[in-house]
Amino acid sequence: MDETFLLVEVGVLVMLGGGRFIQPIIESYALLSIEPMQIDLLLEDAVGNISGTEEEGRRLNVSVTGVAKISEDVDLLQTAASNLVNKSPEEIRHIVEVTVEGHVRGILATTAAPETAVSKISEKIRFAVEGDLTLMGIAVPSLFLRIRDTKPMSRGIEVVEQVNRELHRLDLRIRRIEEKLGLSTP
């Protein structure tokens, strides 16, 4: 598979493909992949329609699939070079995933009956995500949302009990991880 790279001389020149002679000590370079990244997220217990009545609130299990990449627009390449040149592809993917997750949760929480207009919500989320990621030189050409499961949202005492159960589960997971790493005794 032929991989395309972005040649970056920080603060001086951005070149797509090709190359030029670099004078050691005076100049330096770094490579930044412009290959598309597949984004796959599964969000469990996303809140839907928090502003509605108690009966309208929902817990949603949502899967998000999309493509993100370093933009090939000349101005955005310069932005990407200055923001992402020292980041690994995994770090860039993490930035994209965290941004997508935040917007998905935020938009679903304020949308009444999100399961009825999934394509419109997907486009709204993609637009919001791309607005943030463009500031870093990343484009999001496609983003698809699939609402897998909805269940009524419990409120009041049930919510507190659910949160306590989740905190207990997380505490147990942390203890297991610490034991595996040798940071604590069993």
Salt bridges, closest charged atoms under 4 A:
GLU9 OE2 - ARG20 NH1 2.49
GLU27 OE2 - ARG20 NH2 3.19
ASP45 OD1 - LYS151 NZ 3.64
GLU72 OE2 - LYS69 NZ 3.05
GLU101 OE2 - ARG105 NE 3.10
GLU123 OE2 - ARG126 NH2 2.94
GLU130 OE1 - ARG126 NH1 3.07
ASP132 OD2 - HIS103 NE2 2.56
GLU166 OE2 - ARG169 NH1 2.44
ASP171 OD2 - ARG175 NH2 2.88
